[in-house]
């Protein structure tokens, strides 16, 4: 099978035939991959909707004849640009497709072609060569051939095309491929070729978390921010400054002016946000938040707190004492408005749990570590209710998304080519596996 898919061609108009929401409904793009713990799961094998190149490749892969159907199997050649090689994060459709092809040992070689070889594009292109009947010397291997400098100039350009392969150049590439040779480029022209193990293309993507550290303080200025929804800050602020308290009682009266202001200022609100902005309930909700925040300000005072955990307890006590009707989401909104990250503040506790017996054994098996290594995964031995730290109490902390980092950890080497990655993050925690970097919750 041969194909030259269109580069960067959107397939969004066809998406409804392939996916139902996040679910893949077309069997050609339904695959099985093993997760971090080698448990086989369904995986999405569709690329982003703005570029359908890899759909063409997976269409051909789905039509490969097994060796029981055909003794010679199937060979595929497909021409792509660089996006098929490099786009897609760990667990994403593009990465899953590359991983599926390589882990099934179907990828024989990728050949880089010269720029300006095609009529309608000057970008770098690559030929992917796949086979499900690899010869013995190619099993578990992938050959990369760089023929980007091997060409002869045309006397007259044909669109973007200003060069071509001569028969000798084609023979050179085919010989390197057939012999699966390793070559270094000699001079300005020529090819270079290298051979890698399949495992050289695999990475784990490890997420490294850092704990949330918050300071908190009630002030009138911070409480005032509760008056407006963050997603509608500009129009709500303008409306309140223009119409004042009337927005809480006569919201619909000012709907036309408010939406015209949004259009004039090119805010491009979605229909859902337009409806939310002009609802009386939205304005009343935020007014109530301001009133609750003001009541807590009077009770707690304007003292700055370095320990958010103690501050939160203090707020809970006042809510109960004043019998304020505060929902979980409302309390979260109030606390978020009066707190901010500070590296010198105390860490924000998520929970303290007792890990002993089967519960501890399952966690250690899940993480693949020993008990004295739990701190590397965000479980810190602690004391509770007067017990000793050795009695199995562990504290975990909230993580700060703005400080989140990732590492790509090679299956085999420090710096191999990167074609696909597995994600090692589960429930916001980075996990460890032999051969990977150790992943930890940094202090």
matplotlib code that plots the C-alpha trace (Angstrom):
import matplotlib.pyplot as plt

x = [0.0, 1.2, -0.1, 0.8, -1.7, -2.5, -0.4, -2.3, -5.7, -8.5, -10.8, -13.1, -16.1, -15.6, -15.1, -18.7, -18.2, -15.1, -15.6, -18.7, -17.4, -14.2, -15.2, -13.7, -16.5, -14.6, -12.8, -9.9, -8.8, -9.5, -6.3, -5.1, -2.1, -0.6, -0.6, 2.2, 1.5, 1.4, -2.4, -3.9, -6.5, -8.4, -6.5, -7.4, -5.6, -6.9, -4.7, -5.8, -8.7, -6.5, -4.2, -5.4, -2.2, -1.9, -5.6, -4.4, -1.6, -3.9, -6.4, -3.6, -2.5, -6.1, -6.0, -2.7, -2.9, -1.6, 0.9, -1.9, -3.8, -0.7, 2.7, 4.4, 2.4, 1.9, 4.3, 3.3, 5.0, 3.5, 4.9, 4.4, 5.7, 7.4, 4.2, 3.6, 6.9, 6.8, 3.3, 1.3, 1.9, 2.1, -1.2, -2.3, -3.6, -0.4, 1.9, -0.4, -0.3, 3.5, 3.8, 1.3, 3.2, 6.6, 5.6, 4.0, 7.4, 5.9, 8.2, 11.1, 12.5, 11.9, 13.6, 14.0, 13.7, 15.2, 13.3, 11.5, 11.1, 7.3, 5.4, 3.2, 5.3, 8.9, 8.7, 10.8, 9.0, 9.6, 8.7, 7.5, 8.1, 6.1, 6.0, 4.4, 6.8, 10.2, 13.3, 15.2, 17.9, 15.3, 13.1, 13.1, 14.9, 14.2, 16.4, 16.6, 17.9, 18.7, 18.7, 17.9, 21.2, 21.0, 19.5, 20.2, 19.0, 16.4, 17.2, 13.8, 11.7, 8.3, 6.3, 8.1, 9.9, 13.5, 15.3, 14.9, 16.5, 18.6, 18.4, 21.8, 20.4, 17.5, 19.8, 21.9, 18.9, 17.5, 20.8, 21.2, 17.7, 18.0, 21.4, 20.1, 23.5, 24.9, 26.5, 28.0, 27.5, 30.6, 31.0, 28.1, 25.9, 25.3, 23.2, 23.6, 21.8, 21.5, 19.8, 18.0, 16.3, 12.5, 13.0, 15.2, 12.1, 10.2, 10.0, 8.1, 6.7, 7.0, 5.1, 7.0, 4.8, 5.6, 3.5, 1.1, 2.2, -0.3, -0.5, -3.9, -5.4, -8.9, -9.0, -11.8, -10.0, -9.7, -13.3, -14.4, -13.0, -15.8, -18.3, -17.5, -17.1, -13.6, -14.7, -16.9, -14.7, -14.6, -18.4, -19.5, -17.1, -18.3, -22.0, -21.6, -19.6, -22.3, -25.6, -24.5, -26.8, -29.6, -27.8, -28.9, -32.6, -33.2, -30.6, -32.8, -33.4, -29.8, -29.3, -29.3, -26.8, -24.6, -24.5, -23.9, -20.9, -19.5, -19.9, -18.4, -15.4, -15.0, -15.3, -16.9, -18.7, -20.2, -24.0, -23.6, -21.6, -24.0, -26.9, -24.8, -23.9, -27.5, -29.0, -30.1, -29.1, -25.4, -25.3, -27.1, -24.7, -21.7, -23.3, -23.9, -20.3, -19.3, -21.6, -20.3, -16.7, -17.4, -18.9, -15.8, -13.5, -15.2, -14.9, -11.4, -9.8, -7.0, -4.1, -1.9, -1.6, 1.5, -0.2, -3.2, -4.2, -4.7, -6.4, -8.9, -9.8, -10.3, -12.7, -14.6, -15.1, -16.5, -18.8, -20.2, -20.4, -22.3, -24.4, -23.5, -25.1, -21.9, -21.6, -18.3, -17.9, -18.7, -16.2, -13.5, -14.2, -13.8, -10.6, -9.1, -9.8, -8.0, -5.0, -1.9, 1.2, 4.3, 7.4, 8.0, 4.5, 3.6, 2.6, -1.1, -2.2, -4.4, -5.1, -3.5, -4.2, -3.1, -1.3, -0.8, -1.4, -3.0, -3.5, 0.2, 1.2, -1.1, 0.3, 3.9, 3.1, 1.3, 4.3, 7.0, 8.9, 9.8, 8.2, 11.2, 10.9, 7.3, 8.4, 9.7, 6.0, 4.5, 3.6, 5.3, 5.5, 3.9, 2.2, -1.4, -3.4, -0.3, 1.0, 4.5, 5.5, 6.4, 2.8, 1.8, 0.4, 1.2, 0.5, 0.0, 0.0, -2.0, 0.1, 0.8, -0.1, 1.9, 5.1, 4.4, 7.2, 7.7, 10.6, 10.9, 12.6, 14.1, 13.3, 16.9, 19.2, 19.7, 19.1, 17.6, 15.1, 11.7, 8.6, 6.2, 5.9, 4.0, 2.5, 3.5, 1.2, -1.8, -4.0, -1.5, 1.3, 4.5, 5.4, 8.6, 9.7, 13.1, 15.2, 13.5, 14.5, 13.2, 10.2, 9.4, 7.3, 9.9, 10.0]
y = [0.0, 3.5, 6.9, 10.5, 12.1, 15.8, 17.7, 19.7, 18.8, 19.1, 16.1, 17.8, 17.5, 13.7, 13.5, 12.6, 9.3, 8.4, 9.7, 10.1, 12.7, 11.2, 7.7, 6.2, 4.4, 3.5, 0.1, 1.2, 3.6, 1.5, -0.1, -1.8, -0.6, -1.5, 1.1, 1.9, -1.3, -3.5, -3.8, -3.7, -0.9, 0.6, 3.6, 6.4, 6.2, 9.4, 12.5, 16.0, 17.2, 19.8, 17.2, 13.9, 12.5, 9.7, 8.7, 7.6, 5.6, 3.9, 3.2, 1.2, -0.5, -1.7, -3.4, -5.2, -8.9, -11.2, -13.9, -16.5, -14.6, -13.9, -15.6, -12.3, -10.2, -6.5, -3.6, 0.1, 3.3, 6.6, 10.1, 12.6, 15.9, 16.3, 16.6, 12.8, 12.3, 14.9, 16.1, 14.7, 14.3, 11.2, 9.3, 11.5, 10.1, 10.8, 9.3, 6.2, 5.6, 5.8, 3.6, 1.0, 0.7, 0.4, -1.9, -4.3, -4.1, -2.9, 0.1, -0.8, 2.6, 6.3, 8.1, 11.9, 13.5, 16.8, 20.0, 21.4, 17.9, 18.3, 20.7, 22.3, 22.4, 23.2, 21.6, 18.6, 15.3, 11.7, 8.2, 5.8, 2.1, -0.5, -4.2, -7.0, -9.5, -8.2, -10.3, -11.7, -9.0, -6.2, -7.6, -5.2, -2.6, 0.7, 2.3, 6.1, 7.3, 11.0, 11.6, 15.3, 16.4, 13.9, 15.6, 17.3, 20.8, 21.3, 23.8, 25.4, 25.4, 23.7, 25.5, 24.8, 21.9, 22.8, 19.5, 15.8, 12.4, 10.9, 7.1, 6.9, 8.7, 6.3, 3.3, 4.7, 5.0, 1.6, -0.1, 1.5, 0.4, -3.1, -3.8, -2.0, -0.3, 2.3, 5.2, 8.6, 11.4, 12.0, 15.5, 18.0, 15.4, 11.8, 10.0, 9.1, 6.1, 4.7, 1.7, 1.7, -0.8, -0.3, 0.5, 3.5, 5.4, 5.0, 7.4, 7.6, 11.1, 11.6, 14.5, 16.1, 17.9, 20.5, 21.2, 24.2, 26.8, 29.5, 32.6, 34.0, 37.3, 38.8, 42.4, 44.5, 44.6, 40.8, 40.3, 42.7, 40.4, 38.0, 40.4, 39.2, 35.9, 35.4, 34.2, 37.3, 39.8, 42.7, 42.8, 42.4, 45.1, 47.5, 46.7, 47.3, 50.5, 51.7, 50.5, 49.9, 48.0, 47.8, 44.8, 42.7, 43.5, 44.6, 42.5, 41.9, 45.6, 46.2, 43.0, 44.7, 47.4, 44.8, 42.5, 45.4, 46.5, 42.9, 43.0, 46.4, 45.3, 42.1, 39.8, 37.0, 35.3, 31.9, 31.6, 29.9, 32.8, 35.4, 33.6, 33.4, 37.1, 38.3, 36.0, 37.6, 34.5, 35.0, 38.5, 37.5, 34.6, 36.8, 39.4, 36.7, 35.7, 39.3, 39.4, 36.1, 37.2, 40.5, 38.7, 36.4, 39.5, 41.1, 37.9, 36.8, 40.2, 41.3, 39.4, 37.7, 33.9, 31.9, 28.5, 28.0, 24.9, 26.8, 29.6, 27.2, 25.7, 29.3, 30.0, 26.8, 27.7, 31.1, 29.7, 27.2, 29.9, 32.4, 29.6, 30.8, 28.8, 28.2, 25.5, 23.7, 25.6, 29.0, 28.4, 27.4, 30.6, 32.7, 31.0, 31.3, 35.0, 35.7, 33.3, 33.3, 31.2, 32.0, 29.9, 30.6, 29.6, 26.2, 23.4, 22.9, 19.5, 17.4, 14.6, 12.5, 8.8, 5.6, 3.1, -0.3, -3.9, -4.7, -1.0, -0.3, -3.4, -2.5, 1.1, -0.2, -2.7, 0.0, 2.4, -0.3, 1.1, 0.3, 1.9, 4.1, 5.5, 6.7, 10.3, 10.3, 9.8, 12.4, 10.3, 11.8, 9.9, 12.0, 11.9, 12.1, 11.8, 11.5, 8.4, 8.0, 8.5, 4.8, 3.8, 4.3, 7.8, 9.6, 13.1, 14.1, 17.7, 19.7, 20.3, 23.7, 23.4, 26.5, 24.8, 21.4, 20.0, 17.0, 14.8, 12.5, 9.3, 7.1, 3.4, 2.6, 5.6, 9.2, 10.8, 8.5, 9.7, 10.5, 9.1, 8.0, 8.3, 6.6, 8.8, 7.8, 10.1, 8.8, 10.8, 13.7, 11.5, 10.7, 7.0, 5.1, 2.1, 0.4, 2.1, 5.5, 8.6, 8.6, 10.9, 12.8, 15.5, 18.2, 20.2]
z = [0.0, -0.9, 0.2, 0.2, 2.7, 2.6, 5.2, 7.8, 6.3, 8.9, 9.3, 11.8, 9.4, 9.4, 13.1, 13.9, 11.9, 13.9, 17.4, 19.6, 22.1, 23.5, 22.5, 19.3, 17.4, 14.2, 14.8, 12.5, 15.2, 18.2, 19.6, 22.7, 24.6, 28.0, 30.7, 33.1, 35.1, 31.9, 32.0, 28.5, 28.0, 25.1, 23.6, 21.2, 17.9, 16.3, 15.7, 16.4, 14.2, 12.4, 10.8, 9.4, 8.1, 10.7, 9.9, 6.5, 8.0, 10.5, 7.7, 5.9, 9.1, 9.7, 6.2, 6.7, 5.9, 8.5, 7.6, 7.8, 5.1, 3.0, 3.3, 2.3, 4.7, 4.0, 3.2, 3.5, 2.3, 3.3, 2.8, 5.7, 7.0, 10.3, 12.4, 12.2, 13.9, 16.6, 17.5, 20.4, 24.1, 26.2, 26.0, 23.0, 19.8, 17.7, 20.4, 20.7, 17.0, 16.8, 19.9, 18.6, 15.3, 17.0, 19.8, 17.2, 15.4, 12.1, 11.5, 9.2, 8.3, 8.0, 5.1, 5.2, 1.8, 0.5, 0.9, -2.2, -3.7, -4.3, -6.5, -3.8, -0.7, 0.3, 3.8, 4.9, 4.2, 5.3, 3.9, 6.5, 5.5, 7.5, 7.2, 9.3, 7.8, 8.7, 7.9, 10.9, 10.9, 11.1, 13.9, 16.8, 14.8, 13.1, 10.5, 10.0, 6.7, 6.1, 2.4, 2.8, 1.1, -1.7, -4.8, -8.1, -9.0, -11.7, -14.5, -14.0, -10.9, -11.1, -8.4, -5.2, -6.7, -7.5, -7.1, -7.8, -7.3, -10.1, -10.7, -8.9, -5.9, -5.7, -6.0, -3.1, -0.8, -1.8, -1.2, 2.2, 3.1, 1.6, 3.4, 6.6, 6.6, 9.0, 7.2, 7.8, 5.3, 3.2, 1.8, 1.2, -0.5, 0.4, 3.0, 6.6, 8.2, 11.7, 13.2, 16.5, 18.7, 19.0, 22.7, 21.9, 20.8, 24.0, 26.9, 30.2, 30.8, 34.6, 36.3, 39.1, 41.6, 44.2, 47.2, 47.5, 50.0, 50.8, 52.8, 53.6, 54.8, 54.8, 53.4, 51.9, 48.6, 48.3, 49.4, 46.6, 44.0, 44.8, 43.3, 39.8, 38.1, 36.9, 33.5, 33.1, 35.0, 32.4, 31.5, 35.1, 36.4, 33.7, 34.4, 38.1, 37.6, 35.1, 36.7, 40.3, 42.7, 40.0, 38.5, 41.5, 41.2, 37.5, 35.6, 32.5, 32.2, 31.2, 29.2, 25.8, 26.8, 28.4, 25.4, 23.0, 25.2, 25.0, 21.2, 20.9, 22.9, 20.9, 23.9, 21.8, 24.7, 24.2, 24.4, 27.7, 29.1, 27.7, 29.4, 32.7, 32.5, 32.1, 34.8, 38.0, 39.9, 38.8, 40.2, 43.4, 44.0, 43.8, 46.0, 48.6, 48.4, 49.1, 52.1, 53.5, 52.9, 54.7, 57.7, 58.0, 57.6, 60.7, 62.7, 61.7, 61.2, 58.8, 60.3, 57.7, 58.2, 57.2, 57.7, 55.5, 57.3, 60.6, 58.7, 57.2, 60.6, 61.9, 59.0, 59.5, 63.2, 62.3, 59.7, 62.2, 65.0, 62.7, 61.2, 57.7, 54.9, 52.8, 50.2, 49.5, 46.3, 47.9, 50.7, 48.2, 46.2, 49.4, 50.5, 47.0, 46.9, 50.2, 49.7, 47.5, 46.9, 49.0, 49.0, 52.7, 53.8, 55.3, 52.9, 52.5, 53.8, 51.5, 54.0, 56.7, 56.3, 58.1, 55.8, 57.3, 56.4, 53.1, 52.3, 52.7, 50.7, 47.8, 47.7, 47.7, 45.0, 42.9, 43.2, 43.0, 45.9, 49.5, 52.6, 53.3, 49.7, 50.1, 50.7, 47.1, 46.0, 48.2, 51.3, 54.4, 57.7, 60.3, 63.7, 64.6, 67.7, 69.8, 67.9, 66.7, 63.1, 62.8, 63.5, 59.9, 59.6, 56.3, 55.2, 51.6, 50.4, 47.8, 44.7, 43.0, 39.3, 38.4, 39.6, 38.0, 35.9, 33.7, 32.7, 29.7, 31.0, 28.3, 28.3, 27.5, 26.9, 27.9, 24.5, 21.9, 19.2, 20.6, 18.8, 21.5, 25.2, 28.0, 30.8, 34.3, 36.1, 37.9, 40.2, 40.1, 41.4, 39.6, 39.6, 39.5, 37.5, 37.2, 34.6, 35.0, 36.7, 40.3, 40.5, 43.6, 45.3, 45.7, 48.9]

ax = plt.figure().add_subplot(projection="3d")
ax.plot(x, y, z, "-o")
ax.set_aspect("equal")
plt.show()
